[in-house]
Structure formats: structure tokens, C-alpha cells
């Protein structure tokens, strides 16, 4: 198959009722820019009653990548897939690691120097999004 220069790979994340909160957090703390945040006009009848304004579709840019998301009944935390965030400095890597690993975040590999990176960590944040943080030398 020939390369198609118009083809682009985006990421889509399903959340169990907190898509807007996650996207607003990433916008504030990771320098993302929300381009669209579209809520359901009426909460679908099969959605949990405590979901007051579930997101039908959201789009944001983080580090040159488009991340899309929605609130989906039965959505689970990411497994076996990670968003890889490449950072410029060790200090920035440590700061983002501290931010994403607190308040219910789950660390799979703590931030440390490895044979392939000056700083590297693997974790899942409080929203269920899995991250690899990478700061190369």
C-alpha cells in the first residue's frame, strides 16, 4: 500500500462519566487545547442517573496529537495502550510525573533513568488514562 500523506492517526479515549473533567485537567496542566466539547442534548436513558452532562464528543490537541474522547457506559481504564508524552527536561518530566501520579494515579514504573532515557515512567492517572513519560538525553 502506498503512503497516503492525508492519513493521520488520532487517539480516542472512552471515559466512564468524566471526559470533560479529564480534558479540562489535561488542558490546564499539560498545555492541551480543547477544540470541541459537545455534550449530549439529553442524557440517554441507559446512562447512569448521576451523569448530568455526559460528553458525546470532545477533541483536543496535546503536543501536536489529536486526542478525542467521550463518556461511554461501561468504559474502563486504558489497558495495554499508553499515550507517550515526550518531555524536554528532567525537571519537566518529574513535574508531570508528580501531577499525573497523585490523587488516585497508579504507578507501574516509577520515574527513573534507564538505558534508553534520562527519565522514564509508566502510570495510569486518576481518569484511567495510561501514560509513558519519556525524557531523552
N, C-alpha and C positions, 0 to 999 in steps of 0.2 A: 504494500500500500504506500502510495506517495504521501509525503508530508503535506499537511494542509495548514498553511500559515494562519488561516482563520479559526482553527480549532484551539480551544482554550479549556483547561481543566479547572473547575471550581470545586469547592468543598460545600457539602450540605450537611447540617447537623440538626437532628431532631432533639427537642427538649421536652421534658415532662411538665410543662406549665411555667417555665421560667426563661423562655427565649429572650424576651425583652430585657429582663434583668441581666442576663449574661452578656448580651450585645452592648448594653449601656456600660457595663463594667469593662469590657474589652475596649470600648471607645475611650473611656476615661483613662484607663491605666496602661493600655498597650498602643495607644496612638491610632486606633482604628477610626474609621469614618463610616457612620451609618448612612446609607444611601436610600434605604426604604425600610419602613416598619409598618406593615399592614396587618391590622387586627381583624379577626372575624367580625362581620357586621352584627351577627347574632351568634351566641355560643351554641355550637352544635349540641343536640340533645344527648349524645353519647359521651360528651366531655364531662369531667368532674365538676360538680356544682361550685367548688371554690375557685375555679378558673374564671376570673371576672373579665379578663380581656386577653384571651389567648391569641397568639400571633399566627396568622395564616401564612405569611411570607415576609422574611426580612433579608436584607442584603447589606453587607458592609465590606469595606476594604481594610485589610491588615497587612502591612508590609508588602504591598503590591499584589496580594492574593485576594480574590473574591471569596468571601465566606457567606453562605446562605443558611437560613435556619427557619424553623417553625416549631410550634407547640404541637406535639403528637401524643395522643393517648397511648400509654404503654411504652413510651420511649425509655431507653436505658442508657446508662453511661457508656461512653465510647470504649470499645474493646478491640485490641489488635490493630488499631489505626491511631496515628498521632499527628497532630499539627506540629510541624517543626518550625520553631522560631529561632532564626539566626540573629545573634546579638553582636554588637560591635566591640564592647569592652567587658572585662571580667566583672566590673562593678555593676554594669547594666544587667548582666546575666544573673548576678547574685540578687539584685533588687527585684527582678521579675520572678525569680525562683521564690523569694520570700513572699511576694504578693500572691502568686498562684497556689502556693502550698499551704497557706493558712486558712483558717475558718472552715475546716472540713475537707481540705485538699488531702489527697493520698499520694505519698511519695513512693515511687517504685525504685528509683535510683537517685540517691542524694547528689547534690551539686558537688562535682569534684573534677580534678584534672584527670584526663585519660590519655592514652597513647595517640588518640586521633583529635583531641580537642583540649584547649586550655581550660574550658569549663563545659560540663555536660551534665544534664539531669533529665529524668523521666518522671512524670507525675500526672495525676488527674486532679483538676481543680474542683471547687465546690459545686460547679454547674454540671460536672460529669464529662467535661472536655479533657481529652488526654493530650499532653504536650511533651515534646522533646525540646529542651533548651540547649542551644549549641553556640558556643563562642570559640571560634577557631583562632589560632595564633596569627 
